[in-house]
C-alpha cells in the first residue's frame, strides 16, 4: 500500500482542495464489473487509516464517491465478489480475479542508487519486456485483454482480464510469476549438442571410409539455440549475446574480472577472456552460435558460470505477492497518487514508449495557478519547460501541480499559516 508522508492540518486541507478540483472536473471511467468490486480509500487526515468494503452500484455512485470522499489514495479489488460489502473474505464469496502484475522500482536490482526519473525509466524498460516477451509472447495473451497503468508513484501495473485467467488460484498464479522470474529455469537448456561425424574404415581390410556417428572420445560440438527461439532458451541466448557485446566494449581485463566475480578461477577467466575478445571467439558465437571457440572443447565450468549470470540480467521483475493475491486491492486508474500528486494513468501499449510521467501524469497544466513553497530538500526533476530545481531552504512560487508533487513527497512545505 501507499507510503504516505505525514502532513499538518493546513497542508492536508490545501492538498484536499487541489485533489477535489481535479475529481470534480475529471472524467474517470469506473472499472468493469463495478458492482462486484470492493472499494477502499485513505482520506486526507492527520491519522492515516483505510476505509474498506465500500460498494458502488452505478457510475453515478462511483463519481459521487470520488467527489465527496476526495480520497488521498483510492483502490478497488482485483477480485469479483458476490457480496463485496461484507467485511470477511469468506462472506464476500469470491467469484474470480483479474491477473495483476506490479512492477515497482523498489523491486529492481540496482534501482536504489538511481534518481527517481532514472528509476522510472528503468522500470518502464522492464515493463516493455514483461509485456512483449512474456505476456504477449510466451503466454499468448491478446493485448486487447490487458490494461497498462502508470501507478502515479514508482512503477506500473498490468491488469490481465482474459476470461481464462480469472479463475486461477494463488498457486496457479505463483507458477506464472515463477516463469516470469525465471525461478527454476536451467540456463543450460539454451545449449544444444550436435554430434560430429568422423570418417572411419568399414573394417581393417577396407580402404573405403564411411561416416559414423560420434563415439567415445570424439568431442561433440555445442551451440546456443537461435536467439529467436521461444521461451527461456532464446531469452538466455539473447542475454549471452548482450553479455559478449558488453565485454567487447569494456575489454579483456574487465571481462576477466567479471568472470572471476562469477566464481571462475583467475587463470581460467583470463584465458577465456582472451579467447573470446583477443581472438574472434565472440564474433564466431554471434555469427553461428558455436561455443567451440576455445582451444579445447568448451568447458562446462564456463557455461555453468556465465549462462546463469547472463540469464539473470533478463529475468522478469514483478511483485509476486500482488500477482498471487486473489483478493488484492489495486490503485484506481484515473485517480491521484496521494504520495506524489501524479495521476494514475491508463495507457495503451502503442503509447507506452513515448509516455513521460513528468509530462503526461501531471494533475493539470503548468500555466495555471501557482503556490509558494519552501524547499526542505535539494530537488531536481525533469518536468517540462526547463525542469524543476531548488536548494534546501530556498523559497519559490511554483505551478501548483509541481508544488503538490514536492509537498506530498516531503521535499517542500507550504509557508506557515498566519497566526
C-alpha positions as CSV (number, residue, x, y, z in Angstrom):
1,X,0.0,0.0,0.0
2,X,0.9,3.7,-0.2
3,X,3.8,5.2,1.6
4,X,2.4,8.5,2.8
5,X,4.3,11.5,4.1
6,X,2.5,12.9,7.2
7,X,1.2,16.5,6.7
8,X,-0.1,19.1,9.1
9,X,-3.7,20.1,9.0
10,X,-3.4,23.3,6.9
11,X,-1.3,21.4,4.3
12,X,-3.8,18.5,4.3
13,X,-6.7,20.9,3.7
14,X,-4.8,22.6,0.8
15,X,-3.9,19.3,-0.9
16,X,-7.5,18.1,-0.4
17,X,-8.8,21.2,-2.2
18,X,-6.4,20.6,-5.1
19,X,-7.5,16.9,-5.3
20,X,-11.1,18.0,-5.1
21,X,-10.8,20.4,-8.0
22,X,-9.4,17.5,-10.1
23,X,-12.0,15.0,-9.2
24,X,-14.8,17.5,-10.0
25,X,-13.5,18.2,-13.5
26,X,-12.0,14.8,-14.4
27,X,-13.9,12.1,-16.3
28,X,-12.8,8.8,-14.8
29,X,-14.2,5.5,-16.1
30,X,-15.5,3.1,-13.5
31,X,-13.9,-0.3,-13.6
32,X,-15.7,-3.1,-15.4
33,X,-18.0,-5.2,-13.3
34,X,-18.4,-2.3,-11.0
35,X,-21.0,-3.8,-8.7
36,X,-18.8,-6.9,-8.0
37,X,-15.8,-4.8,-6.7
38,X,-14.8,-3.7,-3.3
39,X,-13.5,-0.1,-3.0
40,X,-11.2,1.3,-0.4
41,X,-9.7,4.8,0.3
42,X,-7.3,6.7,2.5
43,X,-8.8,10.1,3.5
44,X,-7.0,13.3,4.0
45,X,-6.4,13.1,7.7
46,X,-3.6,13.5,10.2
47,X,-4.3,9.9,11.3
48,X,-3.8,7.5,8.4
49,X,-6.4,4.8,8.1
50,X,-8.1,3.0,5.3
51,X,-11.9,2.8,4.8
52,X,-12.7,-0.5,3.2
53,X,-15.6,-2.6,1.9
54,X,-17.3,0.2,0.1
55,X,-19.6,-0.9,-2.8
56,X,-20.8,1.2,-5.7
57,X,-23.8,0.2,-7.7
58,X,-23.9,2.7,-10.6
59,X,-21.5,5.0,-12.4
60,X,-23.2,7.9,-10.7
61,X,-22.4,6.5,-7.3
62,X,-18.8,5.9,-8.4
63,X,-18.4,9.6,-9.4
64,X,-20.1,10.7,-6.2
65,X,-17.6,8.6,-4.2
66,X,-14.7,10.4,-5.7
67,X,-16.1,13.9,-5.5
68,X,-17.5,13.6,-1.9
69,X,-14.8,11.4,-0.3
70,X,-11.9,13.2,-2.2
71,X,-9.6,10.4,-1.2
72,X,-5.9,10.8,-0.8
73,X,-5.5,7.2,-2.2
74,X,-8.2,5.1,-3.7
75,X,-8.2,1.4,-4.6
76,X,-10.5,-1.2,-5.9
77,X,-10.4,-5.0,-5.7
78,X,-8.8,-7.0,-8.5
79,X,-11.3,-9.7,-7.3
80,X,-15.0,-10.0,-8.1
81,X,-17.3,-10.9,-5.2
82,X,-20.9,-11.9,-4.9
83,X,-21.2,-9.7,-1.8
84,X,-18.3,-7.2,-1.9
85,X,-19.6,-5.1,1.0
86,X,-19.2,-8.0,3.5
87,X,-16.2,-7.5,5.9
88,X,-14.9,-11.0,5.8
89,X,-13.4,-12.7,2.8
90,X,-15.5,-15.8,3.2
91,X,-18.7,-13.9,3.3
92,X,-17.8,-11.9,0.2
93,X,-17.9,-15.1,-1.9
94,X,-15.0,-14.8,-4.3
95,X,-16.0,-15.2,-8.0
96,X,-12.7,-14.7,-9.7
97,X,-10.0,-12.0,-10.1
98,X,-8.1,-10.1,-12.7
99,X,-4.4,-11.2,-13.0
100,X,-2.3,-8.3,-11.9
101,X,1.4,-7.7,-12.4
102,X,3.0,-4.9,-10.4
103,X,6.4,-3.5,-11.5
104,X,7.9,-1.1,-9.0
105,X,11.3,0.4,-8.8
106,X,11.5,-0.9,-5.2
107,X,11.8,-4.4,-6.6
108,X,14.5,-3.7,-9.3
109,X,18.1,-4.7,-8.6
110,X,20.3,-1.6,-8.6
111,X,17.4,0.9,-8.7
112,X,18.0,2.1,-5.1
113,X,21.1,4.1,-6.2
114,X,19.3,5.8,-9.1
115,X,17.4,9.1,-9.1
116,X,13.6,9.0,-9.3
117,X,13.5,9.7,-13.0
118,X,16.1,7.0,-13.7
119,X,14.1,4.5,-11.7
120,X,11.0,5.3,-13.7
121,X,12.9,4.8,-17.0
122,X,14.4,1.5,-15.8
123,X,11.0,0.2,-14.6
124,X,9.4,1.1,-18.0
125,X,12.1,-0.9,-19.8
126,X,11.3,-3.9,-17.6
127,X,7.6,-3.3,-18.3
128,X,8.1,-3.5,-22.0
129,X,10.0,-6.8,-21.6
130,X,7.2,-8.2,-19.4
131,X,4.6,-7.2,-21.9
132,X,6.3,-8.1,-25.2
133,X,8.4,-11.1,-24.2
134,X,6.2,-12.8,-21.6
135,X,2.6,-11.7,-21.6
136,X,2.1,-11.1,-25.4
137,X,4.9,-13.5,-26.4
138,X,5.3,-16.6,-24.2
139,X,1.8,-16.5,-22.7
140,X,0.0,-15.5,-25.9
141,X,-2.3,-13.0,-24.2
142,X,-4.2,-10.7,-26.5
143,X,-3.1,-7.1,-25.9
144,X,-6.7,-6.1,-26.1
145,X,-7.4,-8.1,-22.9
146,X,-4.8,-6.2,-20.9
147,X,-4.8,-2.8,-19.3
148,X,-1.5,-0.9,-18.6
149,X,-1.5,1.7,-15.9
150,X,1.2,4.1,-14.6
151,X,0.8,3.8,-10.8
152,X,1.5,7.5,-10.2
153,X,4.4,6.5,-8.0
154,X,7.3,4.3,-8.8
155,X,6.1,1.9,-11.4
156,X,3.3,0.3,-13.5
157,X,0.5,-2.2,-13.2
158,X,-0.7,-4.6,-15.8
159,X,-4.3,-5.9,-15.5
160,X,-5.0,-9.1,-17.4
161,X,-8.7,-9.5,-17.8
162,X,-8.8,-12.5,-20.2
163,X,-11.5,-14.9,-19.0
164,X,-9.2,-17.9,-18.8
165,X,-7.1,-16.2,-16.1
166,X,-9.8,-15.0,-13.8
167,X,-10.4,-18.3,-12.1
168,X,-6.7,-19.1,-11.4
169,X,-5.9,-19.9,-7.8
170,X,-3.0,-18.4,-5.9
171,X,-0.7,-21.4,-6.5
172,X,-1.5,-21.3,-10.2
173,X,-0.7,-17.6,-10.3
174,X,2.5,-18.3,-8.5
175,X,3.6,-20.6,-11.3
176,X,3.2,-17.7,-13.8
177,X,5.3,-15.5,-11.5
178,X,7.9,-18.2,-11.2
179,X,8.1,-18.4,-15.0
180,X,8.5,-14.6,-15.4
181,X,11.2,-14.5,-12.7
182,X,13.0,-17.5,-14.2
183,X,12.7,-19.5,-11.0
184,X,14.0,-23.0,-11.5
185,X,15.0,-22.3,-15.1
186,X,18.2,-24.1,-16.2
187,X,20.1,-21.7,-18.5
188,X,22.0,-24.7,-19.9
189,X,18.8,-25.5,-21.8
190,X,19.9,-22.8,-24.2
191,X,22.8,-25.1,-25.2
192,X,22.4,-27.8,-27.9
193,X,24.9,-30.5,-28.6
194,X,25.4,-31.7,-32.1
195,X,27.2,-35.0,-32.6
196,X,30.1,-34.7,-35.0
197,X,30.7,-37.3,-37.7
198,X,34.1,-38.9,-38.4
199,X,35.4,-41.0,-41.2
200,X,36.5,-44.4,-40.2
201,X,37.1,-47.6,-42.2
202,X,34.4,-50.2,-42.5
203,X,36.8,-52.8,-41.3
204,X,40.6,-53.2,-41.0
205,X,40.9,-54.5,-44.6
206,X,38.7,-52.0,-46.4
207,X,40.0,-48.8,-47.9
208,X,36.5,-47.3,-48.3
209,X,35.7,-44.8,-45.5
210,X,32.2,-44.4,-44.1
211,X,30.6,-41.7,-41.9
212,X,29.6,-42.9,-38.5
213,X,28.1,-41.1,-35.6
214,X,30.1,-39.6,-32.7
215,X,31.6,-42.2,-30.5
216,X,33.5,-42.3,-27.2
217,X,36.5,-39.9,-27.2
218,X,35.2,-37.8,-30.1
219,X,34.3,-34.2,-29.0
220,X,30.7,-33.1,-29.5
221,X,30.0,-29.5,-30.8
222,X,27.9,-27.3,-28.6
223,X,25.8,-24.4,-29.9
224,X,23.5,-21.8,-28.4
225,X,19.9,-22.1,-29.6
226,X,18.9,-19.3,-32.0
227,X,18.1,-16.1,-30.2
228,X,14.6,-16.1,-31.7
229,X,13.8,-19.5,-30.1
230,X,10.7,-19.3,-27.8
231,X,10.8,-19.2,-24.1
232,X,13.7,-19.0,-21.8
233,X,16.1,-20.8,-24.2
234,X,16.0,-18.0,-26.7
235,X,15.9,-15.4,-23.9
236,X,19.1,-16.9,-22.5
237,X,20.9,-16.8,-25.8
238,X,19.9,-13.2,-26.3
239,X,21.3,-12.4,-22.8
240,X,24.6,-14.2,-23.6
241,X,25.0,-12.2,-26.9
242,X,24.4,-8.9,-24.9
243,X,26.9,-10.0,-22.4
244,X,29.5,-10.6,-25.1
245,X,28.7,-7.2,-26.6
246,X,29.3,-5.6,-23.3
247,X,32.6,-7.4,-22.8
248,X,33.8,-6.3,-26.2
249,X,33.2,-2.7,-25.2
250,X,34.9,-2.9,-21.8
251,X,37.8,-5.1,-22.9
252,X,39.6,-8.3,-21.9
253,X,40.6,-7.3,-18.3
254,X,37.2,-6.1,-17.3
255,X,35.6,-9.2,-18.8
256,X,38.0,-11.5,-16.9
257,X,37.4,-9.6,-13.7
258,X,33.6,-10.1,-14.2
259,X,34.2,-13.9,-14.8
260,X,36.2,-14.0,-11.6
261,X,33.3,-12.4,-9.9
262,X,31.2,-15.3,-11.2
263,X,33.4,-17.7,-9.3
264,X,35.8,-18.7,-12.2
265,X,39.4,-19.0,-11.0
266,X,41.6,-16.1,-12.3
267,X,43.8,-18.2,-14.6
268,X,40.9,-19.6,-16.5
269,X,39.0,-16.4,-16.5
270,X,41.9,-14.5,-18.2
271,X,42.4,-17.4,-20.6
272,X,38.8,-17.5,-21.6
273,X,38.5,-13.7,-21.9
274,X,41.5,-13.7,-24.3
275,X,39.9,-16.5,-26.4
276,X,36.7,-14.5,-26.6
277,X,37.9,-11.0,-27.1
278,X,41.5,-11.0,-28.4
279,X,40.7,-13.7,-30.9
280,X,37.5,-13.9,-32.8
281,X,35.6,-16.1,-30.4
282,X,32.9,-13.6,-29.5
283,X,32.4,-12.9,-33.2
284,X,32.1,-16.6,-34.0
285,X,29.5,-17.1,-31.3
286,X,27.4,-14.2,-32.6
287,X,27.7,-15.4,-36.2
288,X,26.8,-19.1,-35.8
289,X,26.0,-19.7,-32.1
290,X,29.0,-22.0,-31.8
291,X,30.6,-22.4,-28.4
292,X,33.7,-24.2,-29.9
293,X,35.8,-21.1,-29.6
294,X,38.3,-22.3,-27.0
295,X,41.4,-24.4,-27.6
296,X,39.7,-27.4,-26.3
297,X,36.1,-28.3,-26.1
298,X,34.1,-25.6,-24.4
299,X,34.4,-26.0,-20.6
300,X,31.3,-26.9,-18.6
301,X,32.6,-24.6,-15.9
302,X,32.4,-21.6,-18.2
303,X,28.9,-22.5,-19.3
304,X,27.7,-23.1,-15.7
305,X,29.1,-19.8,-14.5
306,X,28.3,-17.5,-17.5
307,X,24.9,-18.6,-18.7
308,X,23.1,-18.2,-15.4
309,X,24.6,-14.7,-15.0
310,X,23.5,-13.8,-18.5
311,X,20.0,-15.1,-17.9
312,X,19.7,-13.2,-14.6
313,X,20.2,-9.9,-16.5
314,X,17.0,-10.5,-18.4
315,X,14.9,-12.0,-15.6
316,X,11.5,-10.5,-15.2
317,X,10.8,-8.2,-12.3
318,X,7.4,-8.3,-10.7
319,X,6.0,-8.1,-7.2
320,X,5.0,-11.7,-6.6
321,X,2.6,-11.1,-3.7
322,X,0.5,-8.7,-5.9
323,X,0.1,-11.3,-8.6
324,X,-0.6,-14.3,-6.3
325,X,-3.0,-12.4,-4.1
326,X,-6.5,-13.2,-5.3
327,X,-8.1,-10.6,-3.0
328,X,-5.7,-7.8,-3.9
329,X,-6.6,-4.1,-3.8
330,X,-5.1,-2.2,-6.7
331,X,-4.8,1.6,-7.3
332,X,-7.7,3.0,-9.3
333,X,-6.8,4.2,-12.9
334,X,-7.6,7.9,-13.3
335,X,-7.2,8.6,-9.6
336,X,-4.4,10.7,-8.0
337,X,-1.5,9.1,-6.2
338,X,-1.5,10.6,-2.7
339,X,2.2,10.4,-2.3
340,X,3.2,12.3,-5.5
341,X,0.1,14.1,-6.7
342,X,0.6,12.5,-10.1
343,X,-2.3,10.9,-12.0
344,X,-2.7,7.1,-12.2
345,X,-2.6,7.0,-16.0
346,X,-4.2,4.2,-18.1
347,X,-2.1,3.5,-21.2
348,X,-2.2,1.6,-24.5
349,X,0.9,-0.4,-25.4
350,X,1.4,1.8,-28.5
351,X,1.6,4.9,-26.4
352,X,3.9,3.5,-23.7
353,X,7.2,4.2,-25.5
354,X,6.6,7.9,-25.6
355,X,4.9,8.2,-22.2
356,X,6.7,10.6,-19.9
357,X,5.3,10.7,-16.3
358,X,6.8,14.1,-15.7
359,X,4.8,15.5,-18.7
360,X,1.8,13.2,-19.1
361,X,0.9,12.4,-15.5
362,X,0.7,16.0,-14.2
363,X,-2.5,16.9,-12.5
364,X,-3.0,20.0,-14.7
365,X,-1.3,22.5,-16.9
366,X,1.7,24.4,-15.7
367,X,0.4,27.7,-16.8
368,X,-2.4,27.8,-14.3
369,X,-2.4,28.7,-10.6
370,X,0.8,28.9,-8.6
371,X,1.7,28.0,-5.0
372,X,4.5,29.3,-2.8
373,X,6.7,26.7,-1.1
374,X,9.9,26.4,0.8
375,X,12.3,23.6,-0.2
376,X,13.1,21.2,2.6
377,X,15.5,19.2,0.4
378,X,17.6,19.9,-2.6
379,X,15.5,18.9,-5.6
380,X,15.9,18.4,-9.4
381,X,13.3,16.9,-11.6
382,X,12.9,16.9,-15.4
383,X,9.5,18.5,-15.6
384,X,8.5,20.4,-18.8
385,X,9.6,23.9,-19.5
386,X,13.1,23.6,-18.3
387,X,12.7,21.3,-15.3
388,X,12.4,21.9,-11.6
389,X,15.4,22.6,-9.4
390,X,15.8,24.2,-6.0
391,X,18.1,24.3,-2.9
392,X,17.1,23.4,0.6
393,X,15.9,26.5,2.5
394,X,15.1,28.5,-0.6
395,X,11.5,29.6,-1.4
396,X,9.8,29.7,-4.8
397,X,6.4,30.2,-6.4
398,X,5.7,27.1,-8.5
399,X,2.9,25.9,-10.7
400,X,0.5,24.2,-8.3
401,X,1.0,20.6,-9.8
402,X,4.7,20.9,-9.1
403,X,4.2,22.3,-5.6
404,X,1.8,19.5,-4.9
405,X,4.4,16.9,-6.1
406,X,7.1,18.2,-3.8
407,X,4.9,18.8,-0.8
408,X,3.4,15.2,-0.9
409,X,6.9,13.8,-1.3
410,X,8.1,15.7,1.8
411,X,10.6,17.8,-0.3
412,X,8.9,21.1,0.2
413,X,6.5,22.8,2.6
414,X,3.8,25.5,2.5
415,X,4.6,28.7,4.3
416,X,3.4,28.8,7.9
417,X,-0.2,29.8,8.3
418,X,-0.8,33.4,9.7
419,X,-1.2,33.4,13.4
